[in-house]
């Protein structure tokens, strides 16, 4: 569990789509920007489609799936609420995953009207309903990750359900990093303990939410971290740095 091991960088394209959707047309083009990210060194692309289509739309998912197929070794990750049903031309989340066949699907306990993800699953409540969905997606060749808080008991339940990975929700870490007091050290220890436990029981570890150029280096002390998914902060940095340079800056932090 060497913390210097490389961590894959998956760039979340939601904010690119949000900018596009603010006006008619297809500018900026989400797929073109996805290709820029790949050429700049990203290991994968992430989208989080929601039924209200405030950012990523179904056609983006299908087009990005085709883009990734043309780049060997690049992964496509679709994340979202597994129970989001069809609405207008949104086909439903699970149907979208079946159609696009991403490398990974990250299931997130979002409500349809939620602004952004802000907590992990409580598998004592959600586990029974999730179990058949996990198997259904694995049966079509999709790796399944569950969005989780750094709670050892819950991570054990994720393993029991058959999930391939978990994605640690790093929002609380990012907020605490701003202060870095004794409470931060205590909180960060929970992430370390969660990562060690995940590795011990044999479930893969991803992380994401509010990670940025300031807090990512410290978070990479978390052992056995396979992937980080970053969108909001990377897009903001791209305004000042340019998208290729922003991707390269994050990629560098994932490989030192």
LUMVEXVEX-459706 format. One record per residue (C-alpha): residue number from 1; residue in one letter; chain; x, y negated, z negated. Coordinates in Angstrom, 1 decimal, padded with zeros to 4 digits. Each point is the difference from the previous one (the first is absolute). Layout:
# residues N
NUM a A X Y Z;
...
END
This chain:
# residues 256
1 x A 000.0 000.0 000.0;
2 x A 002.6 -002.5 001.1;
3 x A -001.5 -003.5 000.2;
4 x A 002.4 -000.8 002.9;
5 x A -001.9 002.4 002.3;
6 x A -001.6 -001.7 002.9;
7 x A -003.7 -001.0 -000.3;
8 x A -002.1 -000.1 003.1;
9 x A -001.5 -003.4 000.8;
10 x A -003.6 000.0 001.3;
11 x A -001.2 -003.4 001.1;
12 x A -003.6 -000.8 -000.7;
13 x A -001.5 -001.9 003.0;
14 x A -003.3 -001.2 -001.7;
15 x A 001.1 -003.6 -000.3;
16 x A 000.9 -000.2 003.7;
17 x A -003.5 001.2 000.8;
18 x A -001.5 -002.5 -002.5;
19 x A 001.7 -002.8 001.9;
20 x A -001.2 001.3 003.3;
21 x A -003.6 000.3 -001.2;
22 x A -000.1 -003.7 -001.0;
23 x A -000.5 -000.9 003.6;
24 x A -001.5 001.7 003.1;
25 x A 002.3 002.1 002.1;
26 x A 002.9 002.2 -000.7;
27 x A 002.7 -002.4 -001.2;
28 x A 002.1 001.0 -001.8;
29 x A 000.0 003.5 001.5;
30 x A 000.2 002.5 -002.9;
31 x A 001.4 002.8 002.2;
32 x A 002.7 -002.2 001.4;
33 x A 001.0 -001.1 -003.5;
34 x A 000.1 003.6 -001.1;
35 x A 002.4 000.7 002.8;
36 x A 002.2 -002.9 -001.1;
37 x A 000.1 001.5 -003.5;
38 x A 001.0 003.4 001.3;
39 x A 002.8 -001.5 002.2;
40 x A 001.2 -002.0 -003.1;
41 x A 000.5 003.1 -002.0;
42 x A -003.3 000.9 -001.7;
43 x A -000.5 003.7 -000.7;
44 x A -003.8 -000.2 000.4;
45 x A -003.1 -002.1 000.3;
46 x A -002.9 -000.2 -002.5;
47 x A -003.5 -001.2 000.5;
48 x A -002.9 -000.3 -002.5;
49 x A -003.2 -000.1 002.0;
50 x A -003.2 -001.1 -001.8;
51 x A -003.6 000.2 001.2;
52 x A -000.3 -003.8 000.1;
53 x A 003.0 -000.1 002.5;
54 x A 001.3 -003.1 -001.6;
55 x A 003.4 000.9 001.3;
56 x A 000.8 003.4 001.6;
57 x A -002.7 001.2 002.4;
58 x A -000.6 003.5 001.3;
59 x A 001.6 -000.8 003.4;
60 x A 003.2 -001.1 -001.8;
61 x A 000.2 003.4 -001.7;
62 x A -000.4 001.9 003.3;
63 x A 002.5 -002.2 001.8;
64 x A 002.6 000.1 -002.8;
65 x A -000.3 003.8 -000.1;
66 x A 000.9 000.1 003.7;
67 x A 002.9 -002.5 -000.6;
68 x A 001.5 002.2 -002.8;
69 x A -000.2 003.1 002.2;
70 x A 002.3 -001.7 002.5;
71 x A 002.7 -000.6 -002.7;
72 x A 001.5 003.2 -001.3;
73 x A 000.5 000.1 -003.8;
74 x A -002.3 -002.9 -000.8;
75 x A -003.0 000.8 -002.2;
76 x A -003.5 -001.4 000.0;
77 x A -001.8 -000.4 -003.4;
78 x A -003.7 -000.7 -000.3;
79 x A -001.1 -001.0 -003.4;
80 x A -003.4 -000.8 -001.4;
81 x A -003.2 000.9 -001.8;
82 x A -000.8 003.7 000.9;
83 x A -003.7 -000.6 -000.5;
84 x A -000.3 -003.0 002.3;
85 x A -002.9 000.9 002.3;
86 x A -000.7 -001.2 003.5;
87 x A -001.1 -003.6 000.5;
88 x A -000.5 -001.5 003.4;
89 x A 002.8 001.2 002.2;
90 x A 002.0 001.1 -003.1;
91 x A -000.3 003.8 000.2;
92 x A 000.6 000.8 -003.6;
93 x A 003.4 000.4 -001.6;
94 x A 000.4 003.8 000.1;
95 x A -001.3 000.0 003.6;
96 x A 002.6 -002.6 000.9;
97 x A 002.8 002.1 -001.5;
98 x A -001.2 003.1 001.9;
99 x A 000.0 -001.9 003.2;
100 x A 003.5 -001.6 -000.5;
101 x A 001.8 002.9 -001.7;
102 x A 002.6 -002.1 -001.8;
103 x A 003.0 001.6 -001.7;
104 x A -001.3 -001.1 -003.4;
105 x A -003.3 -001.1 -001.4;
106 x A 000.0 -001.9 -003.3;
107 x A -003.3 000.2 -001.8;
108 x A -000.8 -003.1 -002.1;
109 x A -002.8 -000.6 -002.5;
110 x A -001.2 -003.1 001.7;
111 x A -003.5 -001.4 000.0;
112 x A -001.1 -001.2 003.5;
113 x A -000.2 -003.6 -001.2;
114 x A 003.3 000.1 -001.9;
115 x A 002.5 -002.8 000.9;
116 x A 003.0 002.3 -000.5;
117 x A 001.0 003.2 -001.7;
118 x A 000.4 -000.5 -003.8;
119 x A 000.0 003.4 -001.7;
120 x A 000.7 003.6 000.5;
121 x A -002.4 003.0 -000.1;
122 x A -001.3 001.4 -003.2;
123 x A 000.2 003.6 001.0;
124 x A -002.0 001.2 -003.0;
125 x A -002.9 -001.7 001.7;
126 x A 000.9 000.1 003.7;
127 x A 001.9 003.3 000.2;
128 x A -002.9 002.3 000.8;
129 x A -001.2 -002.1 002.9;
130 x A 003.5 -000.6 001.3;
131 x A 001.1 003.6 000.1;
132 x A -001.8 001.1 003.2;
133 x A 000.9 -003.2 001.8;
134 x A 003.7 000.6 -000.8;
135 x A -000.2 003.5 001.4;
136 x A -002.0 -001.2 003.0;
137 x A 002.7 -002.5 001.0;
138 x A 002.8 002.4 -000.7;
139 x A -001.7 002.6 002.3;
140 x A 000.3 -002.4 002.9;
141 x A 003.7 -000.6 -000.7;
142 x A -000.2 -003.2 -002.0;
143 x A 002.1 -000.5 -003.1;
144 x A -002.1 -001.4 -002.8;
145 x A 001.1 -002.5 -002.6;
146 x A -002.2 -001.3 -002.9;
147 x A 000.3 -003.6 -001.2;
148 x A 000.8 000.3 -003.7;
149 x A 001.0 -001.9 -003.2;
150 x A 003.2 001.1 -001.7;
151 x A -001.9 002.4 -002.3;
152 x A 001.7 003.4 -000.5;
153 x A -003.3 001.8 -000.8;
154 x A -001.6 -001.3 003.1;
155 x A 003.0 000.8 002.2;
156 x A -000.2 003.6 -001.3;
157 x A -003.7 000.1 001.1;
158 x A 001.0 -001.3 003.5;
159 x A 002.4 003.0 000.3;
160 x A -002.8 002.4 -001.2;
161 x A -002.3 -001.4 002.7;
162 x A 002.6 000.9 002.6;
163 x A 001.0 -003.5 001.1;
164 x A 003.4 -000.2 001.8;
165 x A 001.0 -003.3 -001.4;
166 x A -001.1 -002.9 -002.3;
167 x A 000.4 -003.7 000.7;
168 x A 000.7 -001.9 -003.2;
169 x A -002.0 -003.2 -000.3;
170 x A 002.7 -002.6 -000.6;
171 x A -002.1 -003.1 -000.5;
172 x A 000.5 000.0 -003.8;
173 x A 003.7 000.5 000.5;
174 x A 000.2 -003.0 002.4;
175 x A -001.8 -002.3 -002.3;
176 x A 002.1 001.1 -003.0;
177 x A 003.2 -000.5 002.0;
178 x A -000.6 -003.7 000.2;
179 x A 000.5 -000.3 -003.8;
180 x A 002.5 002.9 -000.6;
181 x A -000.5 -000.1 -003.8;
182 x A -000.1 003.0 -002.4;
183 x A -003.4 000.8 001.2;
184 x A 001.4 000.4 003.5;
185 x A 002.5 002.5 -001.1;
186 x A -002.7 002.0 -001.7;
187 x A -002.2 000.0 003.1;
188 x A 002.9 000.9 002.3;
189 x A 000.8 003.0 -002.2;
190 x A -003.5 001.3 000.8;
191 x A 000.8 -000.1 003.7;
192 x A 003.3 001.8 -000.6;
193 x A -001.7 002.6 -002.1;
194 x A -002.7 000.5 002.6;
195 x A 002.5 000.4 002.7;
196 x A 002.1 002.5 -001.9;
197 x A -003.2 002.0 -000.8;
198 x A -001.1 000.0 003.6;
199 x A 003.4 001.3 001.1;
200 x A -000.1 002.7 -002.7;
201 x A -003.4 001.3 001.0;
202 x A 000.8 -000.2 003.7;
203 x A -002.2 -002.7 001.4;
204 x A 001.4 -002.7 002.3;
205 x A 000.2 -003.6 -001.1;
206 x A -000.9 -003.1 002.0;
207 x A -000.6 -003.5 -001.4;
208 x A -001.7 -003.2 001.1;
209 x A -001.8 -003.3 -000.8;
210 x A 001.6 -003.4 -000.5;
211 x A 003.5 001.3 000.5;
212 x A 002.2 -002.8 001.4;
213 x A 003.7 -001.0 000.7;
214 x A 000.4 -001.0 -003.7;
215 x A -001.4 003.0 -001.8;
216 x A 000.7 002.9 002.4;
217 x A 003.6 000.5 -000.8;
218 x A -000.7 000.5 -003.7;
219 x A -003.0 002.3 000.8;
220 x A 002.3 002.2 002.1;
221 x A 001.5 001.2 -003.3;
222 x A -003.0 002.2 -000.1;
223 x A 001.3 003.4 000.9;
224 x A -001.1 002.2 003.0;
225 x A -001.9 -002.9 001.6;
226 x A -000.8 001.2 003.5;
227 x A -001.9 -002.9 001.5;
228 x A -001.1 -003.6 -000.7;
229 x A -002.9 -001.6 001.8;
230 x A 000.4 -003.8 000.3;
231 x A -002.2 -002.5 001.9;
232 x A -001.0 -003.2 -001.7;
233 x A 003.4 -001.2 -001.2;
234 x A 001.7 001.2 003.2;
235 x A -002.4 -002.0 002.1;
236 x A 000.5 -003.1 -002.1;
237 x A 003.8 000.4 000.3;
238 x A -000.4 000.4 003.7;
239 x A -001.4 -003.5 000.3;
240 x A 003.3 -001.4 -001.2;
241 x A 002.4 002.7 001.2;
242 x A -001.6 001.4 003.1;
243 x A -001.6 003.5 000.1;
244 x A 003.1 002.0 001.0;
245 x A 002.2 -001.7 -002.6;
246 x A -002.6 000.6 -002.7;
247 x A -000.3 003.7 000.9;
248 x A 003.8 000.2 000.0;
249 x A 000.3 -001.7 -003.4;
250 x A -002.5 002.5 -001.6;
251 x A 001.6 002.9 001.8;
252 x A 003.4 -001.0 -001.4;
253 x A -001.4 000.1 -003.6;
254 x A -001.4 003.5 000.7;
255 x A 003.4 001.3 001.0;
256 x A 002.4 -001.4 -002.6;
END
